[in-house]
Amino acid sequence: MSTPSQPPLRTISDAQRKNIFRSFLWILVGFFALIGLLVATFSFQGRAAREYGSRAVQAALSSNPSPNISYEQNCADLLKTPLPDTVTTCTVKVTAGKPEVILNVEGGRQYRLTK
C-alpha cells in the first residue's frame, strides 16, 4: 500500500488577500463601534439617573432639614415626578440634617449622591 499523496498547496491571489484584509478591518471597526455604543448608552443612562438624584438632594436641602431628625423618603414623593426608566428605586435619607440619595439602577448598579 502506498502512502496517499499530499494535495497541492492552495495559493492565495493578491485580490483574495486584499478582500480578506478588508473584511478583517470591517469586523474590527464594527467591534470597536459596538463597544463605543455600549459605553455611550451606559453613560447616558447613568447621567439621567444622577441628574434625577441631584434634583432630589436639592429638594431635600430646600426643606431645611433639622440636624436633630433623621428620616427616609421616596424620591418620587419628594419631587412629585416619576422615576426615570432605568432607575428601580430611589430613596432620600436625611441623617443629622444632611441628605443622601441612594439610586438603584437596572443592572444592579447603585449611585449615592450627597451635597
N, C-alpha and C positions, 0 to 999 in steps of 0.2 A: 504494500500500500504506500502510495506516495503522499507526501505532505501537501496540503492544499496551498495553492499559490496565493500570494497577497494581492488584494485588489489594487489597482493603480491609485496613486495618491491624487486627491482632488485638488485642482488648482483654482484659486480664487482670483477672479479678474479685478482690475482696478475699479471698475464700475460697481461690482459687488462689494468691494472693500469700502468704497465711499458710502454706499447705501447702508451698510452695517454700522458704520461710524455715525452717520446722520441719525439713524434710528436710536442708537445708544445715547446720543446727545439729547434727542427729544424726550426719551424716557427720563434722563437725568434732570432736564429742565422741568418736566412735569412733576417729578418727585419733589423738587425744591419749591415749586409753586404751590403744591398741596400743603406742604409743611408751613409755608408762609401764610396761606389762607387759614389754616387751623390756629396758628398763633394770633393772627389778627382777630379771628372770631372770639377766642377766649379772652383776649384783651378787651374787646368791645363789651362783651358780656360782664366782665368784672368791673369795668368802669361805670357802667349803668348801675350796677348794684352798689358800688361805693358812693356814687353821687346820691343815691336814694338814702343810704345810711348817713351821709353827711348832712342831708336836709333834716333827718330825724334827730341828729345831735344838735343842730341849730335850734330846732323846735323845742327840744328838752331844755336847752340853755335859756331860751327866751321866756320860759315859765319861771325863771329864777328859783331853782330847787334849793330847799333848805339843807344846810350841811348836817342837820340833825336827823334827817329822814332818808331811808333807803327804800326804793321800790322798783318794780319792773312793770313795763307797759309794752303793749304790742305797737310796732311802728305804724301799721295801717290805721290803728285807732288814733294815734298821736297826730299823724299827718293828714288823716281823712282822705287818703288816696290808696288805691290798691298796690300790692307789691309788684315789682317788675316780674316779667315772665320767668326769669332764671332764678329768682330768689324763692326759696321754700319757706323759710321762717325769718322773722326779723324781730328782735327784742331790744328795748331800751332799758338798761339797768342804770339806775341812779344810786350811787354809793357815796355818802358824805358830800352830796351836792355836785358830784362830778358824773356826768352822763357817759355811758359807754354803749355803743350799738354793736350787737352781735348779729351778723348776717350769715345765714346758712344758704349756700348756693347749690344748684344742681351739680352733681358730680362729687359731692362730699367736701367741697371747699368751704372754708369759713373765713369771714373777714371781721375784724374787731376795729372799731373806729372810736376814737376819743378826741376831745378838743381841749 
